[in-house]
Structure formats: C-alpha cells, structure tokens
C-alpha cells in the first residue's frame, strides 16, 4: 500500500521599519521570514502494516528578502541571505509486536550543509537514527 504526502509553504509580508541611515520609515520584509519551502514523501507499507519504508525530499529556496534587522544579524544570516538547500532521507521500520516497533533512518543522505533561515545553527550532516517505540 502506497501513501504520498507533502506540503509547500511560502510567506510574504512587510512592515514599516525605521532606517536610521535614511532617517525615515521604510517598507521592509518581516524579520526571519520563511522562504519558499517544500516537503514530499512516499511511504510503502505491507498490507498488514508489519513493514514500511519511506523516502523523503525536503527543499528550501535561498532567502534574500531581509529586514533591516536581518541585514545586521551576521551571526544568524549571511550577508547575501540564507542559502537554499535540498535534503534526501530514507526511513524504514517494522512492528515487533502489537505494542512495539523498530525503525531506522538515514537522514541527509547527500550530506548537505544547511540551516533554516534565521536559526543561526547548521543542521546535522548525514546521520543514522535508530528508534524503538514501545506503547504502554
């Protein structure tokens, strides 16, 4: 049984900010506004739900719509804005019993160096995640 899911988001807004260099109010994008971002996944499950596998694609556009505050925040945001990125991940798992399951994931397969706009922190490179879920 196949399941496909995903989402797409984009924000656009402006606010008045005082530009001390110009000495007046100017229209400026909101601070740390999320760029165009997408997520898509395909999941396959056995009919009785014992085994499953999932492939994920996450993407974010370059964000260069910077507020005056963002332009001066060089700890979190590079001078030309936050670079875009593409992440691919694989996940899989199986149900051990009615109340427990085991999963494994290989995240960021391409070992992309990336960060969410405005976060100031790079996300992990390629990594392996093992999980055990037990319902009480």
VEXGU-948438 format. One record per atom (N, C-alpha, C, CB): residue number from 1; atom name; z, x, y. Coordinates in steps of 0.2 Angstrom, whole numbers, always signed. Glycine has a CB too. Layout:
% VEXGU-948438
 seq atom    pz    px    py
 NUM   CA     Z     X     Y
...
% end
This chain:
% VEXGU-948438
 seq atom    pz    px    py
   1    N    +0    +4    -6
   1   CA    +0    +0    +0
   1    C    +0    +4    +6
   1   CB    +6    -5    +0
   2    N    -5    +3   +11
   2   CA    -5    +7   +17
   2    C    -3    +4   +23
   2   CB   -13    +9   +18
   3    N    +1    +7   +27
   3   CA    +3    +5   +34
   3    C    +1    +9   +39
   3   CB   +11    +3   +34
   4    N    -2    +7   +44
   4   CA    -4   +11   +50
   4    C    +0    +8   +56
   4   CB   -12   +10   +51
   5    N    +2   +13   +60
   5   CA    +6   +11   +66
   5    C    +6   +16   +71
   5   CB   +13    +9   +64
   6    N    +7   +14   +78
   6   CA    +7   +19   +83
   6    C    +9   +16   +90
   6   CB    +0   +22   +83
   7    N    +9   +20   +95
   7   CA   +10   +17  +102
   7    C    +6   +22  +107
   7   CB   +17   +17  +103
   8    N    +5   +19  +112
   8   CA    +2   +23  +118
   8    C    +6   +21  +124
   8   CB    -6   +21  +119
   9    N    +8   +26  +128
   9   CA   +11   +24  +134
   9    C    +9   +28  +140
   9   CB   +19   +25  +134
  10    N    +9   +25  +146
  10   CA    +7   +28  +152
  10    C   +11   +25  +158
  10   CB    -1   +28  +153
  11    N   +13   +29  +163
  11   CA   +17   +27  +168
  11    C   +13   +29  +175
  11   CB   +24   +29  +168
  12    N   +13   +25  +180
  12   CA   +11   +27  +186
  12    C   +15   +23  +192
  12   CB    +3   +25  +187
  13    N   +18   +27  +196
  13   CA   +22   +24  +201
  13    C   +23   +29  +207
  13   CB   +29   +21  +199
  14    N   +24   +27  +213
  14   CA   +25   +31  +219
  14    C   +31   +28  +223
  14   CB   +19   +31  +223
  15    N   +34   +33  +226
  15   CA   +40   +31  +231
  15    C   +39   +35  +237
  15   CB   +47   +33  +227
  16    N   +42   +33  +242
  16   CA   +42   +37  +248
  16    C   +47   +43  +248
  16   CB   +44   +32  +254
  17    N   +45   +49  +250
  17   CA   +50   +55  +250
  17    C   +49   +58  +256
  17   CB   +48   +60  +244
  18    N   +54   +61  +259
  18   CA   +54   +65  +265
  18    C   +51   +72  +264
  18   CB   +61   +65  +269
  19    N   +46   +73  +267
  19   CA   +43   +80  +266
  19    C   +45   +84  +272
  19   CB   +35   +80  +266
  20    N   +50   +89  +271
  20   CA   +53   +92  +276
  20    C   +48   +97  +279
  20   CB   +59   +96  +274
  21    N   +43  +100  +276
  21   CA   +38  +104  +279
  21    C   +34  +100  +283
  21   CB   +34  +107  +273
  22    N   +32   +94  +282
  22   CA   +28   +90  +286
  22    C   +32   +86  +291
  22   CB   +24   +85  +282
  23    N   +39   +85  +290
  23   CA   +43   +81  +294
  23    C   +42   +74  +294
  23   CB   +42   +84  +301
  24    N   +40   +71  +289
  24   CA   +38   +64  +288
  24    C   +39   +61  +281
  24   CB   +31   +62  +291
  25    N   +39   +55  +281
  25   CA   +39   +52  +274
  25    C   +32   +52  +271
  25   CB   +41   +44  +274
  26    N   +31   +53  +265
  26   CA   +25   +54  +261
  26    C   +26   +50  +255
  26   CB   +23   +61  +260
  27    N   +20   +47  +252
  27   CA   +20   +44  +246
  27    C   +19   +49  +241
  27   CB   +14   +39  +245
  28    N   +24   +49  +236
  28   CA   +24   +54  +231
  28    C   +26   +51  +224
  28   CB   +30   +59  +232
  29    N   +23   +54  +218
  29   CA   +24   +51  +212
  29    C   +32   +51  +210
  29   CB   +20   +55  +206
  30    N   +34   +47  +206
  30   CA   +41   +47  +204
  30    C   +43   +53  +200
  30   CB   +43   +41  +200
  31    N   +49   +56  +201
  31   CA   +51   +62  +198
  31    C   +51   +61  +190
  31   CB   +58   +64  +200
  32    N   +48   +66  +187
  32   CA   +48   +67  +180
  32    C   +44   +61  +176
  32   CB   +55   +68  +177
  33    N   +39   +59  +179
  33   CA   +36   +53  +177
  33    C   +32   +55  +170
  33   CB   +31   +50  +182
  34    N   +33   +51  +165
  34   CA   +30   +52  +159
  34    C   +22   +52  +159
  34   CB   +32   +47  +153
  35    N   +19   +57  +156
  35   CA   +11   +57  +156
  35    C    +9   +52  +151
  35   CB    +8   +64  +155
  36    N    +2   +52  +150
  36   CA    -1   +48  +145
  36    C    +1   +51  +138
  36   CB    -9   +48  +146
  37    N    +4   +47  +134
  37   CA    +7   +49  +128
  37    C    +5   +45  +122
  37   CB   +14   +50  +128
  38    N    +3   +47  +116
  38   CA    +1   +43  +111
  38    C    +5   +46  +104
  38   CB    -7   +43  +110
  39    N    +6   +41  +100
  39   CA    +8   +42   +93
  39    C    +5   +38   +88
  39   CB   +16   +41   +93
  40    N    +3   +41   +82
  40   CA    -1   +37   +77
  40    C    +2   +39   +70
  40   CB    -8   +37   +78
  41    N    +2   +35   +66
  41   CA    +4   +37   +59
  41    C    +1   +33   +54
  41   CB   +12   +37   +58
  42    N    +0   +36   +48
  42   CA    -2   +32   +42
  42    C    +3   +33   +37
  42   CB   -10   +34   +40
  43    N    +5   +28   +33
  43   CA   +10   +28   +28
  43    C    +7   +25   +22
  43   CB   +17   +25   +30
  44    N    +8   +28   +16
  44   CA    +7   +26   +10
  44    C   +13   +25    +6
  44   CB    +1   +30    +6
  45    N   +14   +19    +3
  45   CA   +20   +18    -2
  45    C   +17   +15    -8
  45   CB   +24   +13    +2
  46    N   +20   +17   -14
  46   CA   +19   +14   -20
  46    C   +21    +7   -20
  46   CB   +23   +18   -26
  47    N   +18    +2   -24
  47   CA   +19    -5   -23
  47    C   +26    -7   -24
  47   CB   +15    -8   -29
  48    N   +30    -3   -28
  48   CA   +37    -5   -29
  48    C   +42    -1   -24
  48   CB   +40    -4   -36
  49    N   +39    +3   -20
  49   CA   +42    +7   -14
  49    C   +46   +13   -17
  49   CB   +47    +2   -11
  50    N   +45   +16   -23
  50   CA   +48   +21   -25
  50    C   +46   +28   -21
  50   CB   +47   +22   -33
  51    N   +40   +29   -20
  51   CA   +37   +35   -17
  51    C   +34   +33   -11
  51   CB   +32   +39   -22
  52    N   +34   +37    -6
  52   CA   +30   +36    +0
  52    C   +28   +43    +3
  52   CB   +34   +32    +5
  53    N   +23   +43    +7
  53   CA   +20   +49   +11
  53    C   +17   +46   +18
  53   CB   +14   +52    +7
  54    N   +18   +50   +23
  54   CA   +16   +48   +29
  54    C   +14   +54   +33
  54   CB   +23   +46   +33
  55    N    +8   +53   +37
  55   CA    +5   +58   +41
  55    C    +6   +56   +48
  55   CB    -2   +59   +39
  56    N    +8   +60   +53
  56   CA    +9   +58   +60
  56    C    +5   +63   +65
  56   CB   +17   +58   +61
  57    N    +3   +60   +70
  57   CA    +0   +63   +75
  57    C    +3   +61   +82
  57   CB    -8   +61   +75
  58    N    +5   +66   +86
  58   CA    +8   +64   +92
  58    C    +5   +69   +97
  58   CB   +16   +66   +92
  59    N    +3   +66  +103
  59   CA    -1   +69  +108
  59    C    +2   +67  +115
  59   CB    -8   +67  +108
  60    N    +2   +72  +120
  60   CA    +4   +71  +127
  60    C    -1   +74  +131
  60   CB   +11   +73  +128
  61    N    -3   +71  +137
  61   CA    -8   +74  +141
  61    C    -4   +79  +146
  61   CB   -11   +68  +146
  62    N    -8   +83  +149
  62   CA    -5   +88  +154
  62    C    -2   +83  +160
  62   CB   -10   +93  +157
  63    N    +4   +85  +163
  63   CA    +6   +81  +168
  63    C    +7   +85  +174
  63   CB   +13   +78  +167
  64    N    +2   +84  +179
  64   CA    +2   +87  +185
  64    C    +4   +83  +192
  64   CB    -4   +91  +186
  65    N    +5   +76  +190
  65   CA    +7   +72  +196
  65    C   +15   +73  +197
  65   CB    +6   +64  +194
  66    N   +16   +78  +202
  66   CA   +23   +80  +203
  66    C   +25   +77  +210
  66   CB   +23   +87  +203
  67    N   +32   +75  +210
  67   CA   +35   +73  +216
  67    C   +37   +79  +219
  67   CB   +41   +69  +214
  68    N   +39   +79  +226
  68   CA   +41   +85  +229
  68    C   +47   +88  +226
  68   CB   +43   +83  +237
  69    N   +52   +84  +223
  69   CA   +57   +87  +219
  69    C   +55   +91  +213
  69   CB   +62   +81  +217
  70    N   +50   +88  +209
  70   CA   +47   +91  +203
  70    C   +44   +98  +205
  70   CB   +42   +87  +200
  71    N   +40   +98  +211
  71   CA   +37  +104  +213
  71    C   +42  +110  +214
  71   CB   +33  +103  +219
  72    N   +48  +108  +216
  72   CA   +53  +113  +217
  72    C   +58  +115  +211
  72   CB   +58  +111  +223
  73    N   +57  +111  +206
  73   CA   +61  +112  +200
  73    C   +57  +116  +195
  73   CB   +62  +105  +197
  74    N   +57  +123  +196
  74   CA   +53  +128  +192
  74    C   +57  +129  +186
  74   CB   +52  +134  +196
  75    N   +63  +127  +185
  75   CA   +67  +128  +179
  75    C   +64  +123  +173
  75   CB   +75  +127  +180
  76    N   +62  +117  +175
  76   CA   +60  +112  +170
  76    C   +53  +111  +170
  76   CB   +64  +106  +172
  77    N   +49  +112  +176
  77   CA   +42  +111  +176
  77    C   +38  +117  +179
  77   CB   +41  +104  +181
  78    N   +34  +119  +175
  78   CA   +29  +125  +178
  78    C   +26  +123  +184
  78   CB   +24  +127  +172
  79    N   +24  +128  +188
  79   CA   +21  +126  +195
  79    C   +15  +122  +194
  79   CB   +19  +133  +198
  80    N   +11  +122  +189
  80   CA    +5  +118  +189
  80    C    +6  +112  +185
  80   CB    -1  +122  +185
  81    N   +12  +110  +183
  81   CA   +14  +104  +179
  81    C   +15  +106  +172
  81   CB    +8   +99  +179
  82    N   +17  +101  +168
  82   CA   +19  +102  +161
  82    C   +12  +102  +157
  82   CB   +24   +97  +158
  83    N   +11  +107  +153
  83   CA    +5  +107  +149
  83    C    +5  +102  +143
  83   CB    +4  +114  +145
  84    N    -1   +99  +142
  84   CA    -1   +94  +136
  84    C    +0   +97  +129
  84   CB    -8   +91  +137
  85    N    +0   +93  +124
  85   CA    +1   +96  +118
  85    C    -1   +91  +112
  85   CB    +9   +98  +117
  86    N    -2   +94  +106
  86   CA    -3   +90  +100
  86    C    +1   +92   +95
  86   CB   -11   +90   +99
  87    N    +4   +87   +91
  87   CA    +9   +89   +86
  87    C    +6   +85   +79
  87   CB   +16   +87   +87
  88    N    +6   +88   +74
  88   CA    +5   +85   +67
  88    C   +10   +86   +63
  88   CB    -2   +88   +64
  89    N   +12   +81   +59
  89   CA   +18   +81   +55
  89    C   +17   +78   +48
  89   CB   +25   +79   +58
  90    N   +20   +80   +43
  90   CA   +19   +76   +36
  90    C   +26   +75   +34
  90   CB   +15   +81   +31
  91    N   +27   +69   +31
  91   CA   +33   +67   +28
  91    C   +32   +63   +22
  91   CB   +37   +62   +33
  92    N   +37   +64   +17
  92   CA   +37   +60   +11
  92    C   +44   +59    +8
  92   CB   +33   +64    +6
  93    N   +44   +55    +3
  93   CA   +51   +54    +0
  93    C   +50   +49    -6
  93   CB   +55   +51    +5
  94    N   +56   +48    -9
  94   CA   +56   +44   -15
  94    C   +63   +41   -15
  94   CB   +54   +47   -21
  95    N   +64   +35   -18
  95   CA   +70   +32   -19
  95    C   +73   +34   -25
  95   CB   +69   +24   -19
  96    N   +79   +37   -25
  96   CA   +83   +39   -31
  96    C   +86   +34   -34
  96   CB   +88   +44   -29
  97    N   +89   +29   -31
  97   CA   +92   +23   -34
  97    C   +92   +18   -29
  97   CB  +100   +25   -36
  98    N   +95   +12   -30
  98   CA   +95    +6   -26
  98    C   +98    +8   -19
  98   CB   +98    +0   -29
  99    N  +102   +13   -19
  99   CA  +106   +14   -13
  99    C  +105   +21   -10
  99   CB  +113   +13   -14
 100    N  +100   +25   -13
 100   CA   +99   +32   -10
 100    C   +92   +34   -11
 100   CB  +104   +37   -14
 101    N   +90   +38    -6
 101   CA   +83   +41    -6
 101    C   +83   +48    -3
 101   CB   +79   +36    -1
 102    N   +78   +52    -5
 102   CA   +77   +59    -3
 102    C   +71   +59    +1
 102   CB   +78   +63    -9
 103    N   +71   +63    +6
 103   CA   +65   +64   +10
 103    C   +64   +71   +12
 103   CB   +65   +60   +16
 104    N   +58   +73   +13
 104   CA   +56   +80   +16
 104    C   +51   +79   +21
 104   CB   +53   +84   +10
 105    N   +51   +83   +26
 105   CA   +46   +83   +32
 105    C   +44   +90   +34
 105   CB   +49   +79   +38
 106    N   +38   +91   +35
 106   CA   +35   +97   +38
 106    C   +33   +95   +45
 106   CB   +29  +101   +34
 107    N   +37   +97   +50
 107   CA   +35   +95   +57
 107    C   +32  +100   +61
 107   CB   +42   +92   +60
 108    N   +28   +98   +66
 108   CA   +24  +103   +70
 108    C   +20  +108   +66
 108   CB   +29  +106   +75
 109    N   +16  +106   +61
 109   CA   +13  +110   +57
 109    C    +9  +115   +60
 109   CB    +8  +106   +52
 110    N    +6  +114   +66
 110   CA    +2  +119   +70
 110    C    +6  +124   +74
 110   CB    -3  +115   +75
 111    N   +13  +123   +73
 111   CA   +17  +127   +77
 111    C   +16  +127   +84
 111   CB   +17  +134   +74
 112    N   +15  +122   +87
 112   CA   +13  +121   +94
 112    C   +20  +122   +99
 112   CB   +11  +114   +96
 113    N   +19  +126  +104
 113   CA   +24  +127  +109
 113    C   +24  +122  +114
 113   CB   +24  +135  +112
 114    N   +29  +117  +114
 114   CA   +28  +111  +118
 114    C   +35  +109  +121
 114   CB   +25  +106  +115
 115    N   +34  +105  +126
 115   CA   +40  +102  +129
 115    C   +39   +95  +132
 115   CB   +44  +106  +134
 116    N   +43   +91  +132
 116   CA   +42   +84  +135
 116    C   +43   +85  +143
 116   CB   +48   +79  +133
 117    N   +39   +82  +147
 117   CA   +38   +83  +154
 117    C   +45   +82  +157
 117   CB   +33   +79  +157
 118    N   +48   +87  +161
 118   CA   +54   +86  +164
 118    C   +60   +88  +160
 118   CB   +55   +79  +167
 119    N   +59   +90  +154
 119   CA   +65   +91  +150
 119    C   +68   +98  +151
 119   CB   +64   +90  +142
 120    N   +64  +103  +152
 120   CA   +66  +110  +153
 120    C   +68  +113  +147
 120   CB   +72  +110  +158
 121    N   +66  +110  +141
 121   CA   +68  +113  +135
 121    C   +62  +113  +130
 121   CB   +74  +110  +132
 122    N   +60  +118  +127
 122   CA   +54  +118  +122
 122    C   +57  +115  +116
 122   CB   +51  +125  +121
 123    N   +53  +111  +113
 123   CA   +54  +108  +106
 123    C   +53  +114  +101
 123   CB   +50  +102  +105
 124    N   +56  +112   +95
 124   CA   +56  +117   +89
 124    C   +48  +118   +87
 124   CB   +60  +115   +83
 125    N   +47  +124   +84
 125   CA   +41  +126   +81
 125    C   +40  +122   +75
 125   CB   +40  +133   +81
 126    N   +36  +125   +70
 126   CA   +35  +122   +64
 126    C   +42  +122   +60
 126   CB   +30  +127   +59
 127    N   +44  +117   +57
 127   CA   +50  +117   +54
 127    C   +50  +112   +48
 127   CB   +56  +114   +58
 128    N   +55  +113   +43
 128   CA   +55  +109   +37
 128    C   +62  +105   +37
 128   CB   +55  +114   +31
 129    N   +62   +99   +36
 129   CA   +68   +95   +36
 129    C   +69   +91   +29
 129   CB   +67   +90   +42
 130    N   +74   +92   +26
 130   CA   +76   +89   +20
 130    C   +81   +83   +22
 130   CB   +79   +94   +15
 131    N   +81   +78   +19
 131   CA   +85   +72   +21
 131    C   +88   +69   +14
 131   CB   +82   +67   +25
 132    N   +94   +67   +14
 132   CA   +97   +62    +9
 132    C  +100   +57   +12
 132   CB  +102   +66    +5
 133    N   +98   +51   +11
 133   CA  +101   +44   +14
 133    C  +105   +41    +8
 133   CB   +95   +40   +17
 134    N  +111   +39   +10
 134   CA  +115   +35    +5
 134    C  +118   +29    +9
 134   CB  +121   +39    +2
 135    N  +116   +23    +6
 135   CA  +119   +17    +9
 135    C  +125   +15    +6
 135   CB  +114   +11    +9
 136    N  +131   +14    +9
 136   CA  +137   +12    +6
 136    C  +138    +5    +6
 136   CB  +143   +15   +10
% end
